């Protein structure tokens, strides 16, 4: 790819979903990791020639990163990207397979050089900063396992009656992404997934933190000493008593505070790879966490640019 075409891709945020400043930071951060990984892979093989001999890469690292970003942002197939970058389809497939895990391992950015990678780190950050966290589950449609495949029915969502995977998303009160869990089959309930991730343990053994959740997490409040706040759950389809009006106001106020996590999930689903996942289900976790990390980095860069001088 020529320098002019590459510069045009980087300068247009509609293509990659990221600003040119964020892309430059990714190149500086992820590039050395990829080169180190590539060098280690070369040295681990039995060789007849010295490392570095032979044909050179036609697809340099920045093009590999751009191909991965375009694939995640727009769901462009590997064949189309191969034509665009002037390489073979297998080269694009290998490039995306190498860069995507590196992006997923970065975690969510909350400040320059500060990353949150685990749920325990997020809880500690919320406790230290005195912020409120918001959690919710999200489902992403995937291809149905083949007939006769192992655990074929476990991907069917009880809510949407579709084959999907589920992840738990945690944001702060402003809607900034702080954590996105690995994807799991959608037959698991939201509250069960939260318990599996250790949310109860981290809240009971960590700093005092308020976590807002929807009605799907009712029961966690009692287990965490009231740190998980859910709306009043009792509903009356007809002839509600007079006191139920208080419940309705409480539910509305709770929803108004909790809506920020829905906005964060909506930003995730704006990336075409998460609107519906057509790739392998085992790659879904890397895809989800890579996009969450990219979005949090973009949000942090944007907020930093808006701060008064």
C-alpha positions in Angstrom: 0.0 0.0 0.0 1.3 3.4 -0.9 2.0 6.1 1.6 -0.7 8.4 0.2 -3.4 5.7 0.5 -2.2 4.8 4.0 -2.3 8.4 5.1 -5.8 8.8 3.7 -7.0 5.8 5.8 -5.4 7.1 8.9 -6.8 10.6 8.6 -10.4 9.5 8.0 -12.0 8.4 11.3 -14.9 6.9 9.4 -12.7 4.1 8.1 -11.0 2.9 11.3 -13.3 4.4 13.9 -10.3 6.0 15.7 -8.5 9.3 15.4 -5.1 9.6 13.9 -3.6 10.4 17.3 -4.9 7.2 18.8 -3.7 5.1 15.8 -0.2 6.7 16.3 -0.2 5.6 19.9 -1.3 2.1 19.0 1.6 1.8 16.5 4.1 3.0 19.1 2.7 0.6 21.8 1.6 -2.5 19.9 4.2 -2.4 17.2 7.2 -3.4 19.4 5.1 -6.2 20.9 4.3 -7.6 17.5 7.9 -7.4 16.3 9.1 -9.2 19.5 6.4 -11.9 19.1 7.4 -12.3 15.4 11.1 -12.5 16.2 10.5 -15.1 18.9 8.4 -17.2 16.5 11.2 -17.1 13.9 13.9 -18.1 16.4 11.8 -21.0 17.7 11.8 -22.8 14.4 14.5 -25.1 13.1 16.3 -23.0 10.5 18.8 -23.4 7.7 19.3 -19.7 7.3 19.9 -16.9 9.7 16.9 -15.1 11.2 15.9 -12.3 8.9 17.2 -13.9 5.7 14.8 -14.4 2.7 11.9 -12.4 1.4 10.7 -9.4 3.5 7.1 -8.7 4.5 5.0 -7.0 1.9 2.6 -6.0 4.7 4.3 -3.9 7.3 3.0 -3.6 10.8 1.0 -0.4 10.4 -0.8 -2.0 7.4 -1.5 -5.0 9.6 -3.0 -2.8 12.3 -5.1 -0.8 9.8 -6.4 -4.0 8.2 -7.4 -5.3 11.7 -9.1 -2.0 12.6 -11.1 -1.9 9.3 -12.1 -5.5 9.8 -13.4 -4.8 13.3 -15.0 -1.5 12.5 -16.9 -2.5 9.3 -16.8 -6.3 9.2 -15.0 -6.2 5.9 -14.1 -9.7 4.7 -10.5 -10.9 4.4 -10.9 -11.3 0.7 -11.8 -7.6 0.2 -9.0 -6.5 2.5 -6.5 -8.6 0.6 -7.5 -6.9 -2.6 -7.3 -3.5 -0.9 -3.8 -4.0 0.6 -2.5 -6.0 -2.4 -1.6 -9.2 -0.6 -3.0 -12.7 -0.4 -6.0 -13.5 1.7 -4.0 -15.8 4.0 -1.7 -12.9 4.8 -4.7 -10.8 6.0 -6.0 -13.7 8.0 -2.7 -14.2 9.7 -2.2 -10.5 10.3 -5.6 -10.1 12.0 -5.0 -13.3 14.0 -1.8 -11.8 15.3 -2.8 -8.2 16.0 -6.3 -8.8 17.5 -5.0 -10.7 20.7 -2.4 -7.9 21.3 -5.2 -5.3 21.2 -7.4 -7.4 23.5 -4.6 -7.7 26.1 -4.2 -3.9 26.4 -7.2 -3.5 28.7 -9.4 -0.4 29.1 -7.7 3.0 29.3 -8.7 5.4 32.0 -5.8 7.8 31.7 -2.6 8.2 29.8 -0.6 5.0 30.5 -3.1 3.6 33.1 -5.0 0.5 32.1 -7.6 -1.7 33.8 -7.4 -5.4 32.7 -9.3 -7.3 35.4 -12.5 -6.9 37.4 -10.6 -6.6 40.6 -8.6 -3.7 39.2 -11.8 -2.0 38.1 -13.4 -2.3 41.6 -10.2 -0.9 43.2 -10.3 2.0 40.8 -13.9 2.8 41.5 -13.3 2.6 45.3 -10.2 4.8 45.2 -11.9 7.4 43.0 -15.3 7.3 44.8 -17.1 6.7 41.5 -20.3 4.6 40.8 -20.0 1.7 38.5 -22.8 0.3 36.2 -23.0 -3.3 35.0 -25.1 -5.0 32.4 -25.0 -8.0 30.1 -25.0 -7.9 26.4 -25.5 -10.6 23.8 -24.0 -11.0 20.3 -25.4 -13.3 17.7 -23.1 -16.0 16.4 -23.3 -18.8 13.9 -25.0 -22.0 15.2 -22.7 -24.9 15.8 -22.8 -27.7 13.2 -25.2 -30.6 13.6 -23.7 -33.1 15.9 -21.3 -30.6 17.4 -20.6 -30.6 21.1 -22.9 -28.5 23.3 -24.9 -27.3 20.3 -27.8 -26.1 22.3 -25.9 -24.1 24.9 -25.5 -21.1 22.7 -29.3 -20.5 22.4 -30.3 -17.4 24.4 -33.3 -17.8 26.6 -34.1 -14.1 26.1 -33.8 -13.7 22.4 -34.1 -17.4 21.3 -31.1 -17.0 19.1 -27.6 -18.5 19.0 -25.5 -15.9 20.8 -22.6 -15.3 23.3 -22.9 -13.1 26.3 -20.5 -10.7 28.1 -20.7 -8.5 31.1 -19.9 -4.8 30.6 -19.0 -2.4 33.4 -18.8 1.4 32.9 -18.5 4.4 35.2 -21.3 6.8 35.8 -20.4 8.8 32.7 -20.6 5.7 30.5 -16.8 5.2 29.9 -15.9 1.6 29.4 -13.9 0.1 32.3 -14.3 -3.6 31.8 -15.6 -6.1 29.3 -15.6 -9.8 30.3 -14.7 -12.7 28.0 -17.6 -14.0 26.0 -19.6 -17.1 27.1 -22.5 -19.0 25.7 -25.7 -17.0 26.1 -27.6 -19.7 27.9 -26.0 -18.4 31.1 -28.0 -15.9 33.0 -26.6 -12.4 33.7 -26.4 -12.9 37.4 -24.8 -16.2 37.1 -22.1 -14.8 34.8 -21.4 -12.0 37.3 -21.0 -14.6 40.1 -18.6 -16.6 37.9 -16.5 -13.6 37.2 -16.1 -13.1 41.0 -18.1 -9.9 41.3 -19.5 -10.8 44.8 -16.0 -11.7 46.1 -14.4 -8.5 44.8 -17.2 -6.3 46.3 -17.4 -8.0 49.7 -13.6 -8.1 50.1 -12.8 -4.8 48.4 -13.4 -1.1 49.0 -17.0 0.2 49.4 -18.3 0.7 45.9 -21.8 1.4 44.6 -22.7 -0.7 41.5 -25.9 0.0 39.6 -27.6 -3.0 37.9 -30.9 -3.9 36.3 -33.5 -6.3 37.6 -31.6 -9.3 36.2 -29.1 -8.9 39.0 -31.5 -8.9 41.9 -30.1 -11.0 44.7 -26.6 -9.6 44.4 -27.5 -6.7 46.7 -28.0 -9.1 49.7 -24.9 -11.0 48.9 -22.7 -7.8 48.7 -24.1 -5.9 51.7 -26.1 -3.6 49.5 -23.3 -2.6 47.2 -25.1 -3.8 44.1 -28.2 -1.6 43.7 -31.1 -2.9 41.7 -34.6 -1.4 41.1 -37.7 -2.4 43.1 -38.8 -5.6 41.4 -42.4 -5.9 42.4 -44.9 -5.1 39.6 -48.7 -5.0 39.4 -50.3 -5.6 36.0 -53.6 -4.1 37.2 -55.1 -2.4 40.2 -51.7 -1.3 41.8 -51.9 -0.1 45.4 -51.4 3.5 46.3 -47.9 2.9 47.7 -46.7 1.5 44.3 -46.4 5.0 42.9 -43.3 5.4 45.1 -41.8 2.2 43.5 -42.4 3.6 40.1 -40.6 6.8 40.9 -37.7 4.8 42.3 -37.5 2.6 39.2 -37.5 5.6 36.9 -34.7 7.4 38.9 -32.7 4.2 38.9 -33.1 3.8 35.1 -32.0 7.4 34.6 -28.7 6.7 36.4 -28.2 3.3 34.8 -28.8 4.3 31.2 -25.2 5.2 30.7 -24.1 1.5 30.5 -26.6 1.1 27.6 -24.9 3.9 25.8 -21.5 2.2 26.3 -22.9 -1.1 24.9 -24.4 0.8 22.0 -20.9 2.2 21.2 -19.6 -1.3 21.2 -22.3 -2.5 18.8 -21.5 0.3 16.4 -18.5 -1.8 15.4 -19.7 -4.1 12.8 -17.8 -7.1 14.1 -20.1 -7.1 17.2 -23.4 -6.3 15.4 -23.4 -10.0 14.4 -20.3 -12.2 14.6 -19.7 -14.4 11.5 -16.3 -15.6 12.5 -15.2 -18.4 14.8 -16.9 -18.3 18.2 -13.5 -18.9 20.0 -12.3 -15.5 18.6 -15.3 -13.7 20.0 -13.7 -12.8 23.3 -10.6 -11.3 21.7 -12.8 -9.3 19.3 -15.0 -8.0 22.1 -12.1 -7.1 24.4 -10.1 -5.5 21.6 -12.9 -3.2 20.6 -13.7 -2.3 24.3 -10.0 -1.3 24.8 -10.0 0.7 21.6 -13.2 2.6 22.5 -12.0 3.3 26.0 -8.7 4.7 24.6 -10.6 6.9 22.1 -12.9 8.1 24.9 -9.9 9.0 27.1 -8.1 10.8 24.2 -11.3 12.8 23.4 -11.9 13.9 27.0 -8.2 14.9 27.3 -8.6 17.1 24.2 -11.7 18.8 25.6 -10.1 19.8 28.9 -9.5 23.5 29.2 -5.9 24.7 28.9 
